[in-house]
């Protein structure tokens, strides 16, 4: 996969990921921007001149009509609301999978975090 960089302003989300123990920065995607396939990616988030290893979830929201780009900084907790954020997608970890509740989603997120840390150790 060739790296793709997306840039936008971070918007306040619904807090669902935060409630699952994985706070995300919700990047506003402008219309007309080419995006990758839905899924979970490893990436690098850049703001205020600093680069952070990240997990990025590209999804279509709970309604299937609302494109979302959610960025979780690995091992860092910062409120990025209203900041300009660039995200470079490096590799796809997995496709999106349906989940049946918070406990199952927490387990999926834990696997994603483990796989992302392993990916960054190897690269």
C-alpha positions in Angstrom: 0.0 0.0 0.0 1.4 3.4 -0.9 1.0 5.9 2.0 -2.0 8.2 1.7 -2.1 11.5 3.7 -5.4 13.0 4.8 -5.6 16.4 6.6 -8.5 18.1 8.3 -9.8 19.6 11.5 -10.6 17.4 14.5 -14.3 17.5 15.4 -15.9 16.5 18.7 -17.3 13.0 18.3 -20.0 11.0 20.2 -17.5 9.6 22.7 -18.2 6.0 21.9 -14.6 5.0 21.4 -13.6 6.9 24.5 -16.2 4.9 26.5 -14.5 1.7 25.1 -11.1 2.8 26.4 -9.8 4.0 23.0 -10.2 7.8 22.6 -10.1 9.0 19.1 -9.7 12.2 17.2 -12.5 12.5 14.6 -11.0 14.0 11.5 -13.4 16.0 9.3 -13.1 14.7 5.8 -13.8 17.2 3.1 -16.1 16.2 0.2 -14.2 15.2 -2.9 -11.2 13.8 -1.0 -10.1 10.4 -2.1 -10.2 8.0 0.8 -9.0 4.4 1.2 -11.3 1.4 1.7 -13.2 1.1 5.0 -11.1 -0.6 7.6 -8.5 -0.2 10.3 -5.0 1.1 9.4 -1.7 1.8 11.1 -0.6 5.4 10.5 1.2 8.4 11.6 -0.6 11.4 12.9 1.1 14.8 12.7 0.1 18.0 14.6 2.0 20.8 16.2 5.1 19.6 14.4 5.1 16.2 16.3 4.5 12.7 14.7 2.7 10.0 16.6 2.2 6.3 15.8 -1.6 5.8 15.4 -4.4 3.5 14.6 -6.9 4.9 12.1 -10.4 3.6 11.6 -12.1 4.6 8.3 -15.8 3.7 8.7 -19.3 4.8 7.6 -20.7 5.5 11.1 -23.6 3.7 12.7 -26.0 4.7 10.0 -23.9 3.7 7.1 -24.2 7.2 5.7 -21.7 9.2 7.6 -18.0 8.7 6.6 -15.8 8.9 9.6 -12.0 8.9 10.0 -11.2 8.1 13.7 -7.5 8.5 14.8 -6.2 6.9 18.0 -2.7 8.0 19.1 -0.8 5.0 20.5 0.3 5.5 24.1 -0.6 9.2 24.1 -3.7 11.0 25.4 -4.3 14.5 24.0 -7.5 16.4 23.3 -7.1 17.4 19.7 -10.5 19.0 19.2 -10.4 21.9 16.7 -6.7 21.2 15.9 -5.5 20.7 12.4 -4.4 17.0 12.0 -2.6 15.2 9.2 -2.7 11.4 9.1 -0.5 9.3 6.9 -2.0 5.8 6.4 0.9 3.2 6.2 -0.7 -0.2 6.1 -4.2 -1.8 6.5 -4.5 -4.0 9.6 -8.0 -5.4 8.8 -11.4 -4.9 7.3 -14.3 -3.7 9.5 -16.1 -6.4 11.3 -19.6 -6.3 12.9 -19.7 -6.4 16.7 -22.5 -7.2 19.1 -21.7 -5.2 22.1 -19.2 -3.2 24.1 -17.3 -6.2 25.5 -16.8 -7.7 22.1 -15.7 -4.3 20.7 -13.2 -3.8 23.6 -11.7 -7.2 22.7 -11.4 -6.2 19.0 -9.8 -2.9 20.0 -7.3 -4.7 22.3 -6.3 -6.9 19.3 -5.9 -3.9 17.1 -3.7 -2.1 19.6 -1.5 -5.2 20.0 -1.3 -5.6 16.2 -0.4 -2.0 15.7 2.3 -2.0 18.4 3.7 -5.2 16.7 3.6 -3.5 13.3 5.5 -0.5 14.5 8.1 -2.7 16.2 8.7 -4.5 12.9 9.0 -1.3 10.8 
